């Protein structure tokens, strides 16, 4: 695939480099034949969404805000970790204290920034929406919100309905 940018008309054109390659044909919604007369419409929306997410990521960036709800739940961003080795030089680590006997240390993926404006909030920023949301889900996995007390790690304004207590 190649992108051509025309500065005069402010347009970008996208072309497929190898129409023989199956993965590229499927990505752009072209059916089984290598040279289709018209592209099918089953993947065009997905392709448009991927391109839109990449363009927004480069121009504005993607964010995910995590709220830690629970007594003693805290998060910090640290330059080094005790239990985890860095994957690349200068990697930061999110340290979570969410009720376990030890802090949970997770390495921030390459190309992402993590900050804690408050001890109970984590702000994740990055260019790739999929990577940002995947890392947010990895953090959330340690304390999924539970419906009885409302405690857990909430991602991007997520809410849950509290259940009534069971009465015998």
C-alpha positions as CSV (number, residue, x, y, z in Angstrom):
1,X,0.0,0.0,0.0
2,X,1.3,3.5,-0.7
3,X,0.0,7.0,0.2
4,X,0.4,9.9,-2.2
5,X,-0.1,13.4,-0.8
6,X,-1.0,16.3,-3.1
7,X,-0.3,19.5,-1.2
8,X,-2.0,21.8,-3.8
9,X,-5.4,20.1,-3.6
10,X,-4.9,18.8,0.0
11,X,-5.9,15.3,-1.0
12,X,-4.4,11.9,-0.1
13,X,-4.7,9.0,-2.5
14,X,-4.2,5.4,-1.4
15,X,-3.1,2.6,-3.7
16,X,-2.6,-1.1,-3.3
17,X,0.9,-2.2,-4.2
18,X,0.4,-5.9,-4.8
19,X,-3.2,-6.9,-5.8
20,X,-2.0,-10.5,-6.0
21,X,-1.5,-10.7,-2.3
22,X,-4.6,-12.1,-0.6
23,X,-4.2,-10.1,2.7
24,X,-4.1,-6.8,0.9
25,X,-7.1,-7.7,-1.3
26,X,-9.1,-8.7,1.8
27,X,-8.1,-5.5,3.7
28,X,-9.5,-3.3,1.0
29,X,-12.7,-5.3,0.5
30,X,-11.8,-7.0,-2.8
31,X,-13.2,-10.5,-3.3
32,X,-11.4,-13.6,-4.4
33,X,-10.4,-12.6,-7.9
34,X,-7.1,-10.7,-8.1
35,X,-8.5,-8.0,-10.4
36,X,-12.2,-7.5,-9.5
37,X,-14.3,-5.2,-11.6
38,X,-15.9,-3.6,-8.4
39,X,-14.8,-3.8,-4.8
40,X,-17.3,-5.5,-2.4
41,X,-18.7,-3.4,0.4
42,X,-18.2,-5.9,3.3
43,X,-14.8,-4.5,4.5
44,X,-14.9,-0.9,3.3
45,X,-16.4,0.3,6.6
46,X,-13.7,-1.5,8.6
47,X,-11.0,-0.1,6.4
48,X,-12.3,3.4,6.7
49,X,-12.5,3.1,10.5
50,X,-8.9,1.8,10.7
51,X,-7.7,4.7,8.5
52,X,-9.7,7.2,10.5
53,X,-8.3,5.9,13.8
54,X,-4.7,6.2,12.5
55,X,-5.2,9.7,11.2
56,X,-6.8,10.8,14.4
57,X,-4.0,9.2,16.4
58,X,-1.3,11.0,14.5
59,X,-3.1,14.4,14.6
60,X,-4.8,14.4,18.0
61,X,-3.8,11.2,19.8
62,X,-6.0,8.7,21.7
63,X,-6.6,8.7,25.4
64,X,-8.0,6.3,28.0
65,X,-8.8,7.4,31.5
66,X,-8.9,4.7,34.2
67,X,-10.6,5.3,37.6
68,X,-9.6,3.1,40.6
69,X,-12.5,2.8,42.9
70,X,-12.0,1.1,46.3
71,X,-10.5,1.6,49.7
72,X,-6.7,1.8,49.4
73,X,-6.6,1.5,45.6
74,X,-3.7,3.5,44.3
75,X,-1.6,3.8,41.1
76,X,1.8,5.4,40.5
77,X,4.1,5.7,37.4
78,X,7.7,4.6,38.2
79,X,10.8,4.7,36.1
80,X,11.9,1.2,37.2
81,X,10.2,-2.0,38.5
82,X,11.3,-4.6,41.0
83,X,9.6,-7.7,39.5
84,X,9.6,-6.9,35.8
85,X,12.5,-6.3,33.4
86,X,12.2,-3.4,30.9
87,X,11.4,-4.3,27.3
88,X,13.1,-1.2,25.9
89,X,15.4,1.5,27.4
90,X,13.6,4.2,29.4
91,X,10.4,2.2,29.8
92,X,8.1,3.4,32.5
93,X,6.0,1.1,34.7
94,X,2.5,1.5,36.1
95,X,2.5,0.3,39.7
96,X,-1.0,-0.7,41.0
97,X,-1.9,-1.2,44.6
98,X,-5.3,-2.8,44.4
99,X,-5.7,-5.1,47.4
100,X,-3.1,-7.7,46.7
101,X,-0.2,-8.5,49.0
102,X,2.2,-7.0,46.5
103,X,2.1,-4.2,44.0
104,X,1.3,-5.1,40.4
105,X,3.9,-3.7,37.9
106,X,3.0,-3.4,34.3
107,X,5.3,-2.0,31.6
108,X,4.0,0.8,29.5
109,X,4.1,-0.2,25.8
110,X,6.4,1.6,23.4
111,X,4.9,4.8,22.0
112,X,2.5,5.4,24.9
113,X,2.6,7.9,27.8
114,X,1.1,7.1,31.1
115,X,0.5,9.6,33.9
116,X,-1.4,9.8,37.2
117,X,-3.0,13.2,37.7
118,X,-4.5,11.8,41.0
119,X,-3.5,8.6,42.9
120,X,-6.8,7.0,41.8
121,X,-6.7,8.0,38.1
122,X,-4.5,6.8,35.3
123,X,-4.3,8.7,32.0
124,X,-3.0,6.7,29.0
125,X,-2.1,8.6,25.8
126,X,-0.8,7.2,22.5
127,X,-1.0,7.3,18.8
128,X,-2.5,3.8,18.2
129,X,-6.1,3.4,19.6
130,X,-5.8,-0.4,19.7
131,X,-2.6,-0.3,21.8
132,X,-4.0,2.3,24.2
133,X,-7.3,0.4,24.8
134,X,-5.5,-3.0,25.0
135,X,-3.2,-1.7,27.7
136,X,-6.2,-0.2,29.5
137,X,-7.9,-3.6,29.4
138,X,-4.7,-5.3,30.7
139,X,-4.8,-2.9,33.7
140,X,-8.6,-3.4,34.2
141,X,-8.1,-7.2,34.3
142,X,-6.5,-7.0,37.7
143,X,-9.7,-5.6,39.3
144,X,-12.8,-5.9,37.1
145,X,-15.7,-3.8,38.5
146,X,-18.0,-5.9,40.6
147,X,-21.7,-5.3,40.9
148,X,-22.3,-5.6,44.6
149,X,-19.9,-3.0,46.1
150,X,-19.1,-1.1,42.9
151,X,-15.3,-1.5,43.4
152,X,-12.8,-2.0,40.7
153,X,-11.0,-0.3,37.8
154,X,-13.3,1.6,35.4
155,X,-12.2,2.5,31.9
156,X,-13.4,5.7,30.0
157,X,-16.4,6.6,32.1
158,X,-17.6,3.0,32.4
159,X,-20.5,2.5,34.8
160,X,-22.1,-0.5,36.3
161,X,-25.5,-1.0,37.9
162,X,-25.3,-2.1,41.5
163,X,-27.2,-5.3,42.4
164,X,-29.4,-5.5,45.5
165,X,-28.2,-7.5,48.4
166,X,-29.4,-11.0,48.6
167,X,-32.0,-11.4,51.4
168,X,-32.6,-14.8,52.9
